[in-house]
Amino acid sequence: MTRDFVVGVIFILSLVFLGALTILIRGVPSGSDDLILEVGFSDVSGLKPGEPVRIRGLRAGSIEHIYLDETRGLAVAKLRIWEHLPPRNEYSFKVMTASALGGSYLDYKPGKGELVDPEALVGTASGGLFGEVGSMLAENRDAIKSSLENLDKLLDNLQSGQGIVGGLLSNDEAKTTMLNVIKGMGTIVDDLENGRGILGSLLSDDSIQRQQFDRLLTLLDQEMQFFSSGEGTAGMIFKDAEFQEHVRTTARNVDRITTSLAGTDGIAGRVLHDKTLSQYWMDISVNLRSASEQLNETGQGPLRDLLHDRELRTRMRDAIEAIASISEAIEKGPGTLHSLINNPELYQEARETLTLLRDSTEDLREQEPVSAFFSILFAPF
């Protein structure tokens, strides 16, 4: 085995190794079903043939060739896509930086919707890592400028002592007050930890307030159980179907009443909406007011005199007392009226006398024509 033979074998193995490594890195040589696209770039940003094409982060093809198209005025990259994903609406080709150490790849988003013309595909470039940072700064230039201006104003306010924080930094009295507040908060926390005060006693397991609070929670839990079981008024409202029906009936009645009041049904509705009836009520109110004015000292009429004339009131009282005295005399006696009312025998005699008187009167009435006749007959004699 000669030296030239060994060198030749090593050379052939090296070629095989390089070919396998190239296939591994750049992908398996394409077949006839691969998708070939040509994309124009105004700047390819160092993109070279052999670099990968990625779809959603996965390697889906490679760059075969890059050339200048003077007609379009662009650098055109010839792509081979292993998946049949032709570009559609909202597609994008963007040159991306692979890492901070260099290298690049083409990010392809097929888009969605209708297919686009494959002869007019255009891509963009990020311009490397620093280019991406620059693009980000350019896109957010106004926001960054506004943030810096606000930061500058904030620093000026702090330096001049404006605002709460600025006052704390420049005003000794404010600093003292803030320190006292912090000290007070520390005292409160210390009291809570040692069980002092109401809140501290609530945090202490052995305090009376904690026991009372636990009992209160127990009572609340019992009340909630009563409520959930339908006991008590509140529980009945939410659990008792009959009570709920009563509530709904009451609500319907109230709605019916308000509806009647809104219309002209019933007296109340007519009073509210009937102008004639409303005028009647107004007239009655005016008359009542007039009557009440007549009852004042400046009014007129017997009721006013009875209310305000002392002499008339005295006479009225005397008359009532006299009537009461007469009634008492008639009831207790003696006297004719007392006897007539309380003595049955006298009442019976008076009744018989009146009967005889009535009969006599009737006899005289019947005899009057006869007496008149004889008076005329014997008048000449």
C-alpha positions in Angstrom: 0.0 0.0 0.0 1.7 3.1 -1.2 1.7 6.6 0.3 -0.4 8.0 -2.6 -3.1 5.4 -2.1 -3.4 6.2 1.6 -3.6 9.9 0.8 -6.3 9.3 -1.9 -8.4 7.2 0.5 -8.2 9.9 3.2 -9.1 12.5 0.6 -12.2 10.5 -0.6 -13.3 9.9 3.0 -13.0 13.6 3.7 -15.2 14.4 0.8 -17.8 11.9 1.9 -17.6 13.4 5.4 -18.0 17.0 4.2 -20.9 15.9 1.9 -22.7 14.2 4.8 -22.0 17.2 7.1 -23.4 19.6 4.4 -26.5 17.5 3.9 -27.0 17.4 7.7 -26.6 21.1 8.0 -28.3 22.3 4.9 -30.8 19.6 4.5 -31.5 16.8 2.2 -31.2 17.7 -1.4 -34.6 18.7 -2.8 -37.0 16.7 -4.8 -39.3 17.7 -7.6 -42.2 18.4 -5.2 -40.4 21.2 -3.3 -41.8 24.7 -3.5 -39.5 27.2 -5.3 -40.0 30.9 -4.5 -38.1 34.0 -5.3 -38.3 36.9 -2.8 -37.0 40.4 -3.3 -35.2 42.3 -0.5 -34.0 45.9 -0.4 -31.4 44.6 2.1 -30.6 41.0 2.8 -28.6 41.9 5.9 -25.9 39.3 5.3 -28.2 36.4 4.4 -26.2 33.8 2.4 -27.0 30.8 0.3 -27.4 27.6 2.3 -28.9 29.3 5.3 -32.2 27.9 6.6 -35.8 29.0 6.0 -37.9 28.5 9.2 -41.7 28.3 9.5 -42.9 28.8 13.1 -39.4 28.1 14.3 -39.0 24.8 12.5 -36.6 24.4 9.6 -38.7 24.0 6.4 -36.3 24.9 3.6 -33.1 26.7 2.6 -31.7 29.6 0.6 -30.4 28.3 -2.7 -29.2 31.4 -4.4 -29.1 35.2 -4.0 -28.7 37.6 -7.0 -29.3 41.2 -7.9 -32.3 41.9 -10.1 -31.7 45.2 -11.8 -35.2 45.3 -13.3 -36.8 45.3 -9.8 -33.9 47.0 -8.1 -33.8 44.4 -5.4 -31.7 41.5 -4.2 -33.6 38.4 -4.9 -33.2 35.2 -2.8 -34.2 31.9 -4.4 -35.9 29.7 -1.8 -36.6 26.0 -1.7 -39.5 25.1 0.7 -39.9 21.5 1.5 -43.5 21.8 2.5 -46.2 22.9 0.1 -47.1 26.2 1.8 -47.5 28.8 -0.9 -47.7 32.5 0.3 -51.2 33.9 0.9 -52.6 37.2 2.2 -50.7 38.7 5.1 -47.6 36.6 4.3 -44.1 37.7 5.4 -40.4 36.9 4.7 -38.1 38.4 7.2 -34.3 38.0 7.6 -33.6 37.3 11.3 -30.4 37.1 13.3 -29.6 33.6 14.5 -27.6 34.6 17.5 -25.4 37.4 19.0 -22.4 35.6 17.5 -23.6 35.9 13.9 -25.5 33.9 11.4 -29.0 34.5 10.1 -32.1 32.7 8.8 -35.2 33.6 6.9 -38.5 33.5 8.9 -41.4 32.7 6.6 -45.1 33.1 7.5 -47.3 31.7 4.8 -50.3 33.9 5.8 -53.9 33.0 5.3 -56.7 33.6 2.8 -56.2 33.8 -0.9 -53.0 33.0 -2.8 -50.8 35.9 -3.9 -48.8 36.5 -7.0 -45.5 34.5 -6.5 -43.7 36.8 -9.0 -44.1 39.9 -6.7 -42.9 38.5 -3.3 -41.1 41.0 -1.1 -39.3 40.5 2.2 -37.7 42.6 4.9 -34.6 42.4 7.1 -34.2 43.0 10.8 -30.7 44.4 10.3 -29.0 42.1 12.9 -29.2 42.3 16.6 -28.3 45.9 16.8 -30.7 46.7 13.9 -33.5 45.1 15.8 -32.7 47.2 18.8 -32.6 50.2 16.6 -35.9 49.4 15.0 -37.5 48.9 18.4 -36.1 52.2 19.6 -37.4 53.9 16.4 -40.9 52.5 16.8 -41.1 53.6 20.4 -39.2 56.9 20.0 -42.1 59.1 21.1 -42.9 56.9 24.1 -39.3 56.8 25.2 -39.0 60.5 24.8 -42.1 61.1 26.8 -40.9 58.8 29.5 -37.5 60.5 29.7 -39.3 63.9 29.9 -41.5 62.7 32.7 -38.5 61.3 34.5 -36.7 64.6 34.2 -39.7 66.4 35.6 -39.9 64.0 38.4 -36.3 64.5 39.3 -36.8 68.3 39.2 -39.8 68.1 41.5 -37.9 65.9 43.9 -35.0 68.3 43.9 -37.2 71.3 44.4 -39.2 69.6 47.2 -42.5 69.4 45.3 -44.9 66.6 46.0 -44.9 64.1 48.9 -41.6 62.4 48.2 -39.9 65.7 47.4 -41.2 67.2 50.6 -39.9 64.2 52.5 -36.5 64.7 50.9 -36.2 68.5 51.5 -38.5 69.3 54.4 -37.1 68.5 57.9 -40.6 68.8 59.5 -42.0 66.4 56.9 -39.2 64.0 57.6 -39.9 64.1 61.3 -43.6 63.6 60.7 -42.9 60.6 58.5 -40.5 59.1 61.1 -43.1 59.6 63.8 -45.7 57.9 61.6 -43.3 55.0 61.0 -42.5 54.9 64.7 -46.3 54.9 65.5 -46.8 52.0 63.0 -44.0 50.1 64.7 -45.7 50.7 68.1 -49.0 49.4 66.7 -47.3 46.3 65.3 -45.6 45.8 68.6 -49.0 46.1 70.5 -50.6 43.6 68.1 -47.8 41.1 68.7 -48.0 41.5 72.5 -51.8 41.4 72.6 -52.4 45.0 73.6 -55.4 47.0 72.5 -58.6 45.6 70.8 -57.0 44.2 67.7 -54.1 42.8 69.8 -56.6 41.1 72.1 -58.4 39.7 69.2 -55.1 38.1 68.0 -54.4 36.7 71.4 -56.0 33.2 72.0 -56.5 33.6 75.7 -58.1 37.1 75.8 -61.7 37.8 76.7 -62.3 39.8 73.5 -61.0 36.8 71.4 -63.5 34.5 73.2 -66.3 37.0 72.7 -65.4 37.3 69.0 -65.4 33.5 68.7 -68.8 33.3 70.3 -70.0 36.0 67.9 -68.7 34.1 65.0 -70.5 31.0 66.3 -73.8 32.9 66.6 -73.3 34.2 63.1 -72.7 30.6 61.9 -75.9 29.4 63.6 -77.9 32.3 62.1 -76.5 31.4 58.7 -77.5 27.8 59.3 -81.0 28.9 60.3 -81.1 31.1 57.2 -80.0 28.2 54.9 -82.5 25.9 56.5 -85.4 28.3 55.9 -85.9 29.3 59.6 -86.7 32.8 60.7 -88.1 35.6 58.6 -85.2 36.0 56.3 -85.0 32.2 55.8 -88.7 32.1 55.0 -88.3 34.8 52.3 -85.7 32.6 50.5 -86.9 29.1 51.4 -90.7 29.1 52.1 -92.6 28.8 48.8 -95.9 29.9 50.5 -94.3 33.0 52.0 -92.7 33.8 48.7 -96.2 33.5 47.0 -97.6 35.9 49.7 -94.8 38.4 48.9 -95.4 38.1 45.1 -99.2 38.5 45.7 -98.5 41.6 47.8 -96.2 43.0 45.0 -98.9 42.3 42.4 -101.5 44.1 44.6 -99.2 47.1 45.1 -98.6 47.1 41.3 -102.3 47.0 40.7 -102.9 49.9 43.1 -100.2 52.0 41.5 -101.7 51.2 38.1 -105.1 52.3 39.3 -103.6 55.5 40.7 -101.9 56.1 37.4 -105.2 55.8 35.6 -108.7 57.1 36.4 -110.0 53.9 38.0 -111.3 54.4 41.5 -111.7 57.5 43.6 -108.0 58.1 44.2 -107.2 57.8 40.5 -110.0 60.2 39.6 -108.9 62.6 42.3 -105.4 62.6 40.8 -106.4 62.9 37.1 -110.1 64.2 36.9 -109.8 68.0 36.7 -113.5 68.5 37.6 -113.2 66.3 40.7 -109.9 67.9 41.6 -111.6 71.3 41.4 -114.4 70.0 43.7 -111.8 69.0 46.3 -110.1 72.4 45.9 -113.5 74.1 46.4 -114.1 72.0 49.5 -110.7 72.9 50.8 -111.4 76.6 50.2 -114.8 76.3 52.0 -113.2 74.5 54.9 -110.6 77.2 55.1 -113.3 79.9 55.0 -115.3 78.1 57.7 -112.2 77.9 59.9 -111.6 81.6 59.4 -115.2 82.3 60.5 -114.6 80.4 63.7 -111.7 82.8 64.6 -112.3 85.8 66.8 -112.5 88.0 63.8 -115.2 85.8 62.1 -119.0 86.0 62.3 -121.8 83.6 63.1 -123.2 81.7 66.1 -120.4 79.2 66.2 -117.9 82.0 66.4 -120.0 83.6 69.2 -120.3 80.3 71.0 -116.5 79.8 70.9 -115.4 83.3 71.7 -118.4 85.1 73.5 -117.9 84.5 77.2 -121.4 85.8 78.1 -123.1 83.5 75.5 -121.1 80.6 76.8 -122.3 81.4 80.3 -125.9 81.6 79.2 -125.6 78.3 77.3 -124.1 76.7 80.3 -126.9 78.1 82.6 -129.5 76.8 80.1 -128.0 73.4 80.0 -127.8 73.3 83.8 -131.5 74.4 84.0 -132.5 71.6 81.6 -130.5 69.2 83.7 -132.2 70.4 86.9 -135.6 70.1 85.3 -134.7 66.6 84.1 -133.5 65.6 87.5 -136.7 67.0 89.1 -138.9 65.1 86.7 -136.9 61.9 87.4 -136.7 62.2 91.2 -140.0 64.2 91.9 -142.2 65.3 93.3 -144.4 66.9 90.7 -147.1 66.2 88.1 -144.7 65.1 85.4 -142.7 62.8 87.8 -146.0 61.2 88.9 -147.3 60.9 85.3 -144.0 59.3 84.2 -143.4 57.0 87.2 -147.0 56.3 88.6 -148.8 53.8 86.4 -152.1 54.4 88.1 -152.0 58.1 87.4 -150.9 57.4 83.8 -153.9 55.0 83.4 -156.4 57.6 84.9 -155.0 60.3 82.6 -155.4 58.0 79.6 -159.0 57.1 80.6 -159.8 60.8 81.1 -158.5 61.6 77.6 -160.5 58.8 76.2 -163.7 60.1 77.8 -162.9 63.6 76.6 -162.4 62.3 73.1 -165.7 60.4 73.1 -167.6 63.4 74.5 -166.2 65.6 71.7 -167.3 63.1 69.1 -170.8 63.0 70.6 -171.0 66.8 70.5 -169.9 66.8 66.9 -172.6 64.2 66.0 -175.4 66.2 67.9 -174.5 69.5 66.5 -176.8 69.2 63.4 -179.8 68.2 65.5 -179.2 71.1 67.9 -178.9 73.5 65.1 -182.2 72.2 63.5 -184.2 72.6 66.8 -182.6 76.0 67.4 -183.9 77.2 64.0 -187.3 75.5 64.5 -188.0 77.1 67.9 -186.3 80.4 67.2 -189.7 82.2 66.5 -191.1 81.1 69.8 
